[in-house]
Every structure is written in structure tokens, then in C-alpha cells.
């Protein structure tokens, strides 16, 4: 069994994937736009969906992205919500190398908001928290050896 986060973006999924590729070496495994989905499906929005559901042909219906050993799923379809809210969780990156962790932190923080600056803690050689420019919360951690 595995658990993978599924992240919804407000029309910026393609841009976010390019950012994560550059910032942390993410790899795009699969991508399908709304324009590529079967036409019989494209004409029927989920019941109750109004203006919040993004059916634009060039927007991403589904993407799989590998980050390290994990996969993250992403989409521009925000499940009929009026506004995507990213609260109550953080994506966490772990490294054994302080320089690598700091580089990931700095790259992800570009254009975003740092909520806990990078630094040494009682449990980590380096740790920091941020929300990237797409509103996704991240923690970057380099644990101290036991």
C-alpha cells in the first residue's frame, strides 16, 4: 500500500510542474489535459459544479509527478471548489545532505513565503518551512545522525 498526495491548482498546474522540475528535480511521468479526455466525458461536468470547475482544454486534468522516491498527483480540476485552499498539511522533503536540503528550501521558497527560516534545530542539521508561490506548504528536513 502507498499513499500519494493529490494536489489541485487554480489553473497553474503546468507552471507548477515546470517549477518543481527546476526546484527539486521532479520528473513528469504522465499528463492529460481536459482537451485530451474522451469527448463524451468532456461534455458532462460533475453534478453541482459551477464556475469553479476548470474545463479549459489546455488545463491539466491529471498528472503524475515523481519527486524522489514518491509520486504526487496533480490537476487543474479543483473538484468544483470555488477556490483551492492548501491547509492542514505540508509536503515534506528529507535529505541526508545539508547543502542539498538548503538548495531545495531556497528553490521552493522563491516567490513564496518562508514560515520558518532554514536553520539547525535540536532534531535536524537543517530544517525550514515555507509555502511556495502556488500555495503549497513544504517542510525540508535534514535529520541529525542518531
C-alpha positions, -999 to 999 in steps of 0.1 A, spaced: 0 0 0 11 35 -6 -3 70 0 2 97 -26 -10 133 -23 -33 147 -50 -28 184 -53 -53 207 -71 -42 240 -86 -61 271 -97 -51 268 -134 -14 268 -127 -6 231 -127 16 231 -158 36 260 -145 39 244 -111 52 211 -126 79 231 -145 88 249 -113 91 216 -93 112 201 -121 137 230 -118 135 235 -80 137 199 -67 143 177 -97 107 164 -101 100 142 -131 68 143 -151 55 107 -156 21 113 -171 0 142 -182 -35 145 -197 -53 178 -204 -91 183 -204 -88 186 -242 -74 151 -244 -101 134 -224 -129 115 -243 -154 139 -259 -184 121 -243 -169 128 -209 -159 164 -216 -195 175 -222 -207 165 -187 -194 184 -157 -199 166 -124 -233 174 -108 -233 206 -88 -202 220 -105 -205 256 -115 -178 281 -124 -153 266 -100 -146 236 -122 -120 242 -148 -128 225 -182 -104 246 -203 -89 223 -230 -53 233 -223 -55 228 -185 -43 196 -168 -70 170 -160 -44 147 -144 -6 144 -140 17 121 -121 50 136 -109 78 117 -93 97 136 -65 125 114 -52 110 80 -45 74 93 -42 47 102 -66 24 132 -64 -7 135 -85 -17 170 -97 -46 186 -116 -62 220 -125 -96 205 -119 -104 216 -84 -133 193 -77 -159 221 -82 -145 242 -54 -146 280 -58 -110 284 -46 -84 258 -38 -72 260 -2 -40 243 9 -42 240 47 -38 213 72 -9 195 56 27 200 43 47 181 18 79 170 35 113 166 17 141 147 35 178 147 26 209 134 42 229 163 28 226 198 44 236 216 12 211 197 -9 183 204 17 192 241 18 191 242 -20 157 226 -21 144 250 5 158 281 -13 145 269 -46 110 262 -33 109 295 -14 115 316 -45 84 337 -49 67 321 -19 66 327 19 90 314 44 72 304 76 102 290 94 136 301 82 162 274 73 184 265 103 197 239 127 172 225 152 175 200 181 165 172 157 179 184 124 211 196 108 189 218 87 151 224 87 128 250 73 91 255 64 76 275 36 46 280 13 56 281 -23 43 305 -49 15 281 -57 2 280 -21 17 245 -14 32 242 21 65 224 24 89 213 51 125 205 42 144 184 68 180 170 72 179 149 103 209 147 127 225 113 127 214 91 156 
